[in-house]
Amino acid sequence: MAPVHAPAPRHRTALSVNVNKVALLRNTRHLGIPDVLRAAELCLEAGAQGITVHPRPDERHIRKDDVYELAALMKDWPDREFNVEGNPLQNLMEFVRNLSARGLPLHQCTFVPDSEGQFTSDHGWSFPQDAARLTPLIEEAHDRGVRVSLFMDPLPEAMAAAKAVGADRVELYTETYARAWGTPEQDKALEPFVFAGRAAAAIKLGVNAGHDLNRDNLADFLRAVPGVLEVSIGHALIADALELGYGATVAAYLRCIDAAFEPDFGPE
């Protein structure tokens, strides 16, 4: 009998923990440590609303077996979400099809236009160039009951194009903001995200965000960009967990999210 877990605390923006870097460390030896499943479980126990993986074709970190084992784990957490990222023109649709065939949960797939050997994600989809390739794949994911998010640069004019091909959400690629945070360029770097968020809200397109968000810059981003439904955070969160532990780190990120929505009462 599956264990009964407490529901996740409610937050204005959901936190999905990307466990790729746990797998990257594990893969440097043949001992099975650190344990990717245990890392995910500890993050969920601490209140994370989801788990994200980005299995690349070369399996440099997350492997095929990890995806199916994590999906099986998520069955014990029915109020949490499993998000699988990747290029649907490479290996992502294999996971979408196989998870569905095995009756395993997959709540969201995030389409990312990475090349096979790409070091890390560094750009979003382009329209109208990518529209014809993406439309049937989005339809297939929908037919299997999976929400689709498109990894996108913060271009307000591209939000309508993402909606037109059937995307449920976009994940705004936040590296430019993260790089500018804490510098005189921070407000300027935030502007396109604010406008993209507004453009998405106007057409009822959901907004996620991710890439180089951390405990320092997360709250400022969420205060400025309207309606962010989910942030997917991996590198910084796992790096913090090396010092603080998974539970304390997830709690710290959830506090950042909550702080972004605390009312500003101004001076007394």
Summary of the structure (lengths in Angstrom):
residues: 268
radius of gyration: 17.8
end to end distance: 54.3
largest distance: 59.0
contacts: 885
relative contact order: 0.14
helix: 43%
strand: 15%
